[in-house]
């Protein structure tokens, strides 16, 4: 079996490798919460990135941690990855596409309704420059429209 060679999509992901600080906002119904923290994204071989984030949990004094993996599956012609957080018992599995400097990652997970149902979500990574990117999250409503509920701006430390 021949080992896959890195593609241009892998090079795009490498732009995220580094140490970052972030400030963000999350809307949970009528309440808005602010958060801040740090993220370290490292290369995992030539084909993957692994990001580890630590920050203030919105609306709480607790710290939270999360890990995101991202790669590009050349057979599927899609970005793929996963997300886990110490605040959730679900693993989020991604498939996504890149348009310009905007990576849209589709996933499915527990609905905000709290009734055990599932909902469609998107995490959107927009690279603004080599030293800044924005991560936003949105969920699809019953009417098919998307509602943004989180946005975080990351600034490169190094």
PyMOL commands that set and color helices and strands:
alter all, ss='L'
color gray80, all
select helices_A, chain A and resi 8-14
alter helices_A, ss='H'
color red, helices_A
select strands_A, chain A and resi 18-28+31-44+48-56+63-73+78-85+92-99+102-110+118-129+132-140+146-156
alter strands_A, ss='S'
color yellow, strands_A
deselect
rebuild
show_as cartoon
